[in-house]
Amino acid sequence: MDYKMLKTVLTKALLYRMMANLDRLIYESELSDQKLTERMGGKSHTWLNNAKNNAEDIRISSLIRVLAEIQDEFKSSSGKDPLDKRQVSSLFDSTMLEIAKIINECKDGTSLNVEGLFSDRLNTYKDLKGDWGILKVKKKLSPEELSLIEELTIIVQDKE
């Protein structure tokens, strides 16, 4: 198994999941992607929409700027500061942290036991399959990546 590609498909799922969580926060703030990007200044008016659609690995500074604009919108529309710890932590759900742990365990690939990666993470694997399904529909996975996912599915299904 190509461990570098395994890390790539795991990372794509991780970024997709983070962008979906960010999209929920933006929706709750009642800002459009375009309006949010305009308020940030210095970015193309389609930057945020493209980043979300392509599950791009945006910079931490850009993420913080997006969160700051969401917070300002919440304050101006409700007078409250609803962007609290719960909402910020909702960007990084437990599945994302499990995916990140799996990526960390793929560090060199030389002694990696693929079966062991998911042996006690079957729920995480099921979530990954859903994320990869969406990425497949959006045509964000190469034929080689899809083949690797199929190979991984066979390995994991043998353990279920």
C-alpha positions, 0 to 999 in steps of 0.5 A: 500500500502506498503510505504517502497516498494513504496520508493524502486521502486521510488529509483530504477527508480531514480538510473536507470535514473541517471545511464542512464544520466551518461552513456550519458556523458561517451559516449560523452567522447568516453571512454569505461566503462572498460577504465574509470574504469581502469583509476580510479584504485582500482576498478574491471574492471567491476565495472562501467558496473555492477553499471550501469546495476544494477542501483546501488546506487554508492557513491558520491565519486565514481561519482565524480571520474568518472566525473573527468576522463570524464573531463580529457578525454575531455581535452586531446582529445579536449584541451577544458573543455566541462564538464561544469555546463550544462553537470554536471547538466544533470545528475540530470534532472527535472524528477529526482528531482520530483522523489526525492520529491515524495520519501521525501513525503513518509517519514513515510507512515502513512498519505500518500495519494498515489493519491495526490502524482501524482495528479499534477505530471502525466508527472513524473508518465509517465516517471516513468512507462517508467523507471519501464518498462525498469527495468522490462525487465532487471529483476530488479524488484521483483514480489512484486514490479511489483504488487505494480506498477500495484496497483499504476497504477490503482490508478493513471489511475483513476485520469487521 
